[in-house]
Amino acid sequence: MDLSNSNTAKNLSEAFAGESMANRKYLFFAEVTRQLGMTELSKLFRETANQETEHAFAHFRLMHPELAVENAASLSEEQKKAIAARCLELAIEGETYEYTTMYPNFAAEARGDRDRSAAAEFEQQEAESREHARIFRKAAHNFGLLTHIENHHARQYSEALQALAGVAPLAKAASGDPATQKWICRQCSMIYDPVAGDPDSGIAPGTPFEAIPNDWHCPICKAAKNLFVPYEEAAAA
């Protein structure tokens, strides 16, 4: 069922927000009453918070059925990666909204109200949201790198299977053009593509491997640059 433009979609979103807020509020109450020595009351607040979490999860599954996992064992690796990638997309979207729109606006209004404490809090949260978004973008980027690695491994296994059947592998060669020559990490098989670069590490798209600083390292396994070798690809037919 497509709920994207329905009132139910809006209601689910509001219900999710309400249940999520109740969870954090009750956890706060649980901590306050724990500090007051009211153990049973603290336990009650914590148990209720857990129940609110389950309610929020139920709403979120309806909002995003693509993330509902009933039997992980039945999923292929590609399906698992697609679900994880979608989680990262939503995380990046939320954190980006927080540091580009929500907290800057809140901080500006707090300064207008001459509430320095609130303004400082909002500014700190803006910085943290920016960092969270950067971390999630890095994770999403690494998923993309891992996809290339898995493709490389799949090709190697396919060639090995064909060799068992007596089929000779295709001739391979490294590109003679630094602008397109890919390099592969001998430790984890991460493939550096100069066309894409490695922006998360400060390497702009279009940077040949030779132009990368010597202290650069593999974004997947942290191997040194000198552990990379030219990547040989099948010659065009």
C-alpha positions in Angstrom: 0.0 0.0 0.0 1.3 3.4 -1.0 1.0 5.7 2.0 3.3 8.4 0.7 0.7 11.1 0.3 -2.0 9.9 2.7 -3.2 11.3 6.0 -2.3 7.9 7.5 1.4 8.5 6.5 1.3 11.9 8.3 -0.4 10.3 11.3 2.2 7.5 11.4 5.0 10.1 11.3 3.4 12.0 14.2 2.8 8.9 16.2 6.4 7.7 15.7 7.6 11.1 16.8 5.3 11.1 19.9 6.3 7.5 20.9 10.0 8.3 20.4 9.7 11.4 22.5 7.9 9.5 25.2 10.7 6.9 25.3 13.4 9.5 25.9 11.2 11.5 28.3 10.5 8.4 30.4 14.2 7.4 30.4 15.0 10.9 31.7 12.4 10.4 34.4 13.9 7.0 35.2 17.3 8.6 35.7 16.0 11.4 37.8 14.1 9.0 40.1 17.1 6.7 40.3 19.2 9.6 41.5 16.5 10.3 44.1 16.7 6.7 45.4 13.2 5.7 44.1 14.2 2.4 42.6 10.8 1.0 41.9 9.5 4.2 40.3 12.7 4.4 38.2 12.1 0.8 37.1 8.5 1.6 36.1 9.6 4.6 34.0 12.3 2.4 32.3 9.9 -0.4 31.5 7.3 2.0 30.1 10.1 3.6 28.0 10.9 0.2 26.5 7.2 -0.3 25.7 7.1 3.1 23.9 10.1 2.0 21.9 8.2 -1.0 20.6 5.3 1.2 19.7 7.6 3.5 17.8 9.3 0.6 16.0 5.9 -0.7 14.9 5.0 2.7 13.4 8.3 3.0 11.7 8.0 -0.4 10.1 4.7 0.7 8.5 6.4 4.0 7.4 9.3 2.1 5.9 8.3 -1.5 4.9 11.5 -1.8 2.9 13.3 -1.9 6.2 11.2 -4.6 7.8 13.3 -7.7 8.3 11.4 -10.9 9.1 13.9 -13.5 8.2 17.5 -12.2 7.7 18.7 -15.7 6.8 16.5 -15.7 3.7 18.1 -12.5 2.4 20.9 -12.4 -0.1 24.0 -10.3 0.7 22.9 -7.7 -1.9 19.4 -7.5 -0.2 21.1 -7.0 3.2 23.3 -4.3 1.8 20.4 -2.5 0.2 18.5 -2.4 3.5 21.6 -1.2 5.3 22.2 1.4 2.6 18.6 2.7 3.0 19.1 3.0 6.7 22.2 5.1 6.0 20.3 7.3 3.5 17.6 8.1 6.1 20.2 8.7 8.7 22.1 11.1 6.5 18.9 12.9 5.5 17.9 13.4 9.1 21.3 14.6 10.4 21.7 16.9 7.3 18.3 18.5 8.1 19.4 19.0 11.7 22.6 20.8 10.9 21.5 22.8 7.9 18.0 23.8 8.9 16.7 22.9 12.3 19.5 23.8 14.7 20.7 26.9 12.9 17.1 28.2 13.0 16.7 27.3 16.6 20.0 29.0 17.5 19.0 32.1 15.7 15.7 32.3 17.5 17.3 31.7 20.8 19.8 34.5 20.2 16.8 36.7 19.3 15.3 35.8 22.6 18.6 36.6 24.3 18.7 33.0 25.6 22.4 32.4 25.5 22.3 29.0 27.1 19.8 27.6 24.6 21.7 29.2 21.7 24.9 27.5 22.8 23.1 24.2 23.2 21.6 24.4 19.7 25.0 25.4 18.2 26.6 22.4 19.9 23.9 20.1 18.5 24.3 21.6 15.1 28.0 20.7 15.1 27.3 17.2 16.4 24.7 16.6 13.8 27.1 17.8 11.1 29.7 15.2 12.4 27.1 12.5 12.5 26.1 13.2 8.9 29.7 13.0 7.9 30.1 9.6 9.6 27.0 8.2 8.0 28.1 9.5 4.5 31.5 7.8 5.1 29.7 4.6 5.9 27.5 4.8 2.8 30.6 5.5 0.7 32.3 2.5 2.1 29.3 0.4 1.2 29.9 1.5 -2.4 33.5 0.6 -2.2 32.6 -2.8 -0.8 30.3 -3.4 -3.7 33.2 -2.9 -6.1 35.3 -5.3 -4.0 32.6 -8.0 -4.1 32.2 -7.6 -7.9 36.0 -8.1 -8.2 35.8 -11.2 -6.1 32.8 -12.5 -8.1 34.8 -12.1 -11.4 37.7 -13.9 -9.9 35.6 -16.8 -8.9 33.8 -16.9 -12.3 37.2 -17.0 -14.0 38.3 -19.9 -11.7 35.1 -21.8 -12.5 35.6 -21.3 -16.2 39.2 -22.4 -15.9 38.0 -25.7 -14.4 35.9 -26.1 -17.5 38.9 -25.5 -19.7 38.0 -21.9 -20.7 41.0 -19.6 -20.9 40.7 -16.3 -19.0 40.4 -13.1 -21.0 43.6 -11.1 -21.4 44.0 -8.4 -18.8 46.2 -5.3 -18.7 46.6 -2.1 -16.7 45.5 1.2 -18.3 48.3 3.3 -19.6 46.4 6.5 -18.8 46.9 7.8 -15.2 43.6 9.6 -15.4 41.7 6.2 -15.7 44.2 3.7 -14.3 42.7 2.0 -11.2 44.7 0.7 -8.4 43.8 -2.2 -6.1 44.7 -2.8 -2.4 46.6 -6.0 -2.0 45.3 -6.3 1.6 41.5 -6.0 1.1 41.0 -5.6 -2.7 39.6 -2.0 -2.4 39.8 -0.5 -5.8 40.9 3.2 -6.1 39.3 4.8 -9.2 40.9 8.2 -10.1 37.7 9.3 -11.8 35.8 9.1 -8.5 38.8 9.9 -6.2 38.3 9.6 -2.5 36.5 12.8 -1.4 36.0 11.5 2.2 39.8 11.5 2.5 40.3 14.8 0.8 41.2 13.3 -2.6 39.2 15.1 -5.3 37.6 13.3 -8.3 40.1 13.2 -11.2 43.1 12.7 -9.0 45.6 10.1 -10.5 46.9 7.6 -8.0 50.4 8.9 -8.3 49.2 12.4 -7.2 47.7 11.1 -3.9 49.8 12.1 -0.9 52.0 9.2 0.4 50.4 9.3 3.8 47.0 8.4 2.3 45.7 5.0 3.3 43.0 2.6 2.2 39.6 3.8 3.4 38.5 0.2 4.1 41.4 -1.5 5.8 43.8 1.4 6.4 46.6 -0.2 4.4 49.4 2.2 3.3 49.4 3.6 -0.2 52.4 1.4 -1.1 50.3 -1.7 -0.7 48.3 -0.8 -3.8 49.2 -2.2 -7.2 47.8 -1.3 -10.7 44.5 -2.9 -11.3 44.4 -5.0 -14.5 41.1 -5.3 -16.3 40.0 -7.4 -19.3 40.9 -5.8 -22.5 38.0 -4.5 -24.6 36.9 -6.8 -27.4 
